[in-house]
């Protein structure tokens, strides 16, 4: 039985971008079972991501971590909403802005923090840093420093699932900038041709680094541009975790039922710069203020209070628990050893696939 996805219209507060009519191309949604416990978990997961990223920002600015950082502050509702629609044996692939993706999928904050500190217990043994972490134990295929780099891996994983007959799906995260990469279009084409069990989730935050979306795309919606590939599309309020969860549930059920891929365009906004050195000179403070007024974490907290799912006391307890978990994660990372220099060539391969001597 074919149903419809009724998604709320989100007016964009920016010059040339107009609201579009939402597509209704999905099958009947799976039962989300969003009882009070699950609603509380959605809030807690978003808050964990927010506090984790805020702490990383401080640590990077103080010079306690090497390299750079790409934070997802303001976009927490998208990964949390997507993962709410997935099963434990489903897969998620991230982007260069991937801490939130990893945490939403069940990544251990201690090991993520250790990796960013460059310590041996980290997910990549301290070698990958902020942009290169993965864990098949929780179904996270990895973050990638290359824009759009995770898309062929996620599409290949979906092909493997179909070939082996496993009833799992893949959710591939990308930004609006990645939608202008050739590999994005190649992956969509193959996924539709082979009816792969995958949903492509675009976190459209208006800017690819400093390039405004309105100046890089000739249409007002990426979903309009990808319709031509023949896949189901939807545009969703990316600052509303329940709207994201509903749309992702529809897409995941569609993929799981053998009807192929979907594309979700989640309209959101990063409150911080592209990276730690970005002063956001390409956007106005008024624009930032309007989006911050729609903070996904604060908005959801108010909704849960209004619906009496949580009380003010509950919110304070969750905040305290998250703060304690992150203190423990940072303490763990700081006390963990650096990689042994003698292991420098471990896990490396030379041409032909033979391990390096």
C-alpha angles and dihedrals in degrees: 000000000000116000135179134250110223106198126182119253112245114199110215113230092216134100111255102016114104130193114258132209109263120240120243102199102126136109124242108300123249116251105272094197091204099179122164093275093055093044089052090050092052090055093045092050092051091048091049091054092046094050093042091054094044090053092048090053090056093046093050093047090051090053094242092127128049128232124014137302136225109200129196098207106155095023099075096116094066102061093036092050093047094049090049086066095049131084122231091257093051121099135235128194121200139204135232084281089058112133091095092048091053094046092047091053091053105272115164110250090213094058094041090051091046090052093052089048087054095244128152098244091058121115091261095033090258093299103099103048126188099338104039114060133123141166124189088188089075096028097254109143094195149267118270132209092207115082107250091003095130095055099081091044092051092046090050090050089053089051090051091051091052094046092050094043095236113157093226130113137210126228112203116199121208140160128235089259091059089056087072093057117102092229090063092061093043091053094048091050094052094042092055094043092053097033092234121192097246140118120204110212117196117198096205102194095167097252137072095202096307098337111111113230091230089061097046102045125053093211130057094239130042087209088065091054097051096046088089090071089066101244130129114266137190136176115216139181099260092197091062109078093195093052090050091047092051095049092044090049090054092048094046092049090049091052093044090052092058098256096121137234133344134198121220120192108200113195109217143132137230111230092203132054126278089264135352094279094051113109093186093235090156095068134052128250088231091059090049092050093052092053094043088056085065094051106167094217097048093041092053092047090054090049093052091048092050091049091046092238088127136016129217087258090054091052092051091049092050091048091050092048092050091048091051092048091052093047089054091047092052093046090050092050095047093050095045119101125252116245115279108255087224088067093058094117097041114126093014124126133203127214110301094034099271116139115254115259 
